[in-house]
Amino acid sequence: MDPRKQTALMEALAEAGTSVRCIYHSHVDVGAYFSEEDQRMALLDGEPLYPDVEYLVVDVKAGESVRAEAFAWDGKAFAGREAGRTEG
């Protein structure tokens, strides 16, 4: 998504009293991980643009989603957890 459009959307949602909780995208044939490019796009001067938003990355192979992992800002970095996994 164009960063200007994304910023405008986030601002409009905030004005309406709601917020985005998750941003997702796919990685085709390379795995569900938070890449250097993902981090670069999610940070501004080392701080998250949207600290309360979780990022969901979906691994797509041969046109099928095979795995998803969610990443959230932990105060220092984006930490991942496999989407749908429950801690036991």
C-alpha positions in Angstrom: 0.0 0.0 0.0 1.3 3.5 -0.8 2.6 4.9 2.5 0.7 8.2 2.0 -2.6 6.3 1.5 -1.9 4.1 4.5 -1.2 7.2 6.7 -4.4 8.9 5.5 -6.4 5.7 6.2 -4.9 5.4 9.7 -5.6 9.0 10.5 -9.2 8.7 9.2 -9.8 5.6 11.3 -8.4 7.3 14.4 -10.7 10.3 13.8 -13.6 7.8 13.6 -12.6 6.3 16.9 -11.4 3.0 15.5 -8.0 1.6 14.6 -6.2 -1.0 12.5 -5.1 -4.0 14.6 -3.3 -6.0 11.8 -1.5 -5.4 8.6 -0.9 -8.4 6.4 1.0 -9.2 3.3 2.4 -12.4 1.6 5.9 -13.7 0.8 5.8 -15.9 -2.2 8.1 -18.9 -2.1 10.4 -17.5 0.6 8.7 -18.1 4.0 6.7 -16.2 6.6 9.3 -14.0 8.2 9.6 -10.3 8.9 12.2 -9.3 6.3 14.6 -6.4 6.4 12.3 -4.6 3.9 9.3 -5.3 6.2 11.2 -3.8 9.1 12.3 -0.8 7.1 8.7 -0.1 6.1 7.4 -0.5 9.6 9.9 1.7 11.4 10.7 5.4 11.3 13.9 6.5 13.0 14.1 3.1 14.8 10.6 3.4 16.2 7.5 1.6 14.9 5.1 3.7 12.8 2.2 1.8 14.4 3.3 0.3 17.7 0.0 -1.3 18.5 -0.4 -3.0 15.1 0.4 -6.6 14.5 1.9 -7.6 11.2 0.8 -10.9 9.6 3.1 -12.4 7.0 1.7 -15.3 5.0 4.0 -17.8 3.2 2.5 -18.7 -0.2 3.8 -21.6 -2.2 2.4 -22.6 -5.6 -0.5 -20.3 -5.0 -1.5 -21.8 -1.7 -1.0 -20.3 1.8 1.1 -22.8 3.8 2.0 -20.9 6.9 1.4 -17.5 8.6 3.4 -15.8 11.3 2.4 -12.7 13.3 4.9 -10.1 14.4 4.5 -7.4 17.0 6.7 -4.7 18.5 8.0 -5.8 21.8 9.6 -2.5 22.8 12.9 -3.3 21.1 12.2 -5.3 17.9 9.5 -7.1 16.0 9.0 -10.5 17.7 7.2 -13.3 15.9 4.8 -16.0 16.8 3.2 -18.6 14.5 -0.3 -17.4 13.8 -2.9 -19.7 15.4 -0.4 -21.4 17.7 -1.5 -21.7 21.3 0.9 -21.7 24.2 0.5 -24.8 26.4 
